[in-house]
Amino acid sequence: MASSEIDKLINEVSKLPGLGRRSAQRIALYLLKNKERSLMPLVHTLNEANEKIINCKVCGNIDMIDPCS
């Protein structure tokens, strides 16, 4: 079961531009081994960005307000 979750994480990380499977594997394993110092702050920051950052309906730029400044 854990292997399946690790594979899912590696697959998601490998979708980022410029990261192949091997680099994604290194990053995923690093994050899992350093949960408190690296993984949890990253998860928190990604959640906040997902909630607060939007695409401007006028120009398509990313910002925290719509229309953007």
C-alpha positions as CSV (number, residue, x, y, z in Angstrom):
1,M,0.0,0.0,0.0
2,A,2.7,2.5,0.9
3,S,4.5,1.7,-2.4
4,S,1.4,2.7,-4.3
5,E,1.2,6.0,-2.5
6,I,4.9,6.6,-3.1
7,D,4.4,5.9,-6.8
8,K,1.5,8.3,-6.9
9,L,3.6,11.0,-5.3
10,I,6.5,10.3,-7.7
11,N,4.1,10.4,-10.7
12,E,2.7,13.8,-9.6
13,V,6.1,15.3,-9.0
14,S,7.4,14.0,-12.4
15,K,4.6,16.1,-14.1
16,L,6.4,19.3,-13.1
17,P,8.3,20.9,-16.0
18,G,11.9,19.8,-16.2
19,L,11.6,16.8,-13.9
20,G,12.0,13.3,-15.1
21,R,11.1,10.2,-13.1
22,R,14.5,9.8,-11.5
23,S,14.5,13.4,-10.2
24,A,10.9,13.1,-9.1
25,Q,11.8,10.0,-7.2
26,R,14.7,11.8,-5.4
27,I,12.4,14.7,-4.5
28,A,9.6,12.5,-3.3
29,L,11.8,10.4,-1.1
30,Y,13.5,13.5,0.3
31,L,10.1,15.0,1.2
32,L,8.9,11.8,2.8
33,K,12.1,11.5,4.9
34,N,11.9,15.2,5.9
35,K,8.2,15.6,6.6
36,E,8.4,18.3,9.3
37,R,11.1,20.4,7.7
38,S,10.2,20.1,4.1
39,L,6.9,18.2,3.2
40,M,4.5,19.8,5.7
41,P,5.6,23.4,4.9
42,L,5.4,22.7,1.2
43,V,1.9,21.2,1.6
44,H,0.8,24.2,3.6
45,T,2.2,26.7,1.1
46,L,0.6,24.9,-1.9
47,N,-2.8,24.8,-0.1
48,E,-2.6,28.5,0.6
49,A,-1.5,29.3,-2.9
50,N,-4.4,27.2,-4.3
51,E,-6.9,29.0,-2.1
52,K,-5.6,32.6,-2.6
53,I,-4.1,32.8,-6.0
54,I,-6.5,33.2,-9.0
55,N,-6.4,33.9,-12.7
56,C,-7.4,37.4,-13.7
57,K,-10.5,37.3,-15.8
58,V,-9.3,40.4,-17.8
59,C,-5.8,39.5,-18.7
60,G,-5.3,35.9,-17.5
61,N,-2.4,36.8,-15.3
62,I,-2.1,35.2,-11.8
63,D,-2.8,37.4,-8.8
64,M,-4.7,37.5,-5.5
65,I,-7.4,39.9,-6.7
66,D,-9.6,40.0,-9.8
67,P,-9.1,42.1,-11.8
68,C,-5.4,42.1,-11.1
69,S,-3.5,45.2,-10.1
